[in-house]
Amino acid sequence: MQILNTLSVLALVVMSFALIVVVPVLYASTEDSGRSNRLILPGGAAWVALVLLNWGMSYFVV
């Protein structure tokens, strides 16, 4: 279970760094804003899901 917790934390850190880079780049681009929102919203939802996953796993890893 410790390995799964470590992997979920790693996934959260990678997703956080990816969103830190991707979101400002997409907002600064001159392309259609609807396309940018279609990329940003699922990324944000995946980040929230990873946060909740880490919160849930904290009960199993002491």
SESEMI-449821 format. One record per residue (C-alpha): x, y, z. Coordinates in nm, 3 decimals, always signed. Each point is the difference from the previous one (the first is absolute). Layout:
SESEMI-449821
       X       Y       Z
       X       Y       Z
...
end
This chain:
SESEMI-449821
       X       Y       Z
  +0.000  +0.000  +0.000
  +0.296  +0.229  +0.065
  +0.108  -0.032  -0.364
  -0.349  +0.093  -0.126
  -0.001  +0.303  +0.226
  +0.341  +0.107  -0.129
  -0.114  -0.042  -0.360
  -0.317  +0.201  +0.058
  +0.200  +0.283  +0.159
  +0.241  -0.009  -0.294
  -0.292  +0.018  -0.244
  -0.140  +0.299  +0.190
  +0.334  +0.182  -0.008
  +0.045  -0.066  -0.373
  -0.354  +0.113  -0.076
  +0.051  +0.316  +0.208
  +0.317  +0.092  -0.187
  -0.167  -0.074  -0.333
  -0.294  +0.227  +0.084
  +0.236  +0.274  +0.119
  +0.157  +0.003  -0.347
  -0.300  -0.080  -0.220
  -0.266  +0.233  +0.139
  +0.187  +0.330  -0.053
  +0.117  -0.114  -0.343
  -0.355  -0.083  -0.108
  -0.137  +0.329  +0.135
  +0.274  +0.196  -0.178
  -0.057  -0.172  -0.332
  -0.200  +0.179  -0.268
  -0.196  -0.311  -0.093
  -0.365  -0.065  +0.075
  -0.070  +0.031  +0.373
  -0.253  -0.282  -0.017
  +0.274  -0.242  -0.098
  +0.213  +0.120  +0.291
  -0.287  -0.053  +0.244
  -0.052  -0.353  -0.133
  +0.360  -0.074  +0.099
  +0.013  +0.190  +0.330
  -0.324  -0.128  +0.155
  +0.084  -0.374  -0.027
  +0.349  +0.073  +0.129
  -0.146  +0.177  +0.301
  -0.247  -0.282  +0.057
  +0.281  -0.256  -0.016
  +0.197  +0.206  +0.251
  -0.297  +0.009  +0.240
  -0.046  -0.375  -0.044
  +0.367  -0.057  +0.088
  -0.032  +0.218  +0.309
  -0.303  -0.200  +0.114
  +0.180  -0.326  -0.077
  +0.295  +0.107  +0.215
  -0.235  +0.106  +0.276
  -0.174  -0.338  -0.010
  +0.327  -0.193  -0.004
  +0.126  +0.187  +0.305
  -0.240  -0.207  +0.211
  +0.165  -0.325  -0.108
  +0.363  +0.108  +0.031
  +0.110  +0.085  +0.351
end
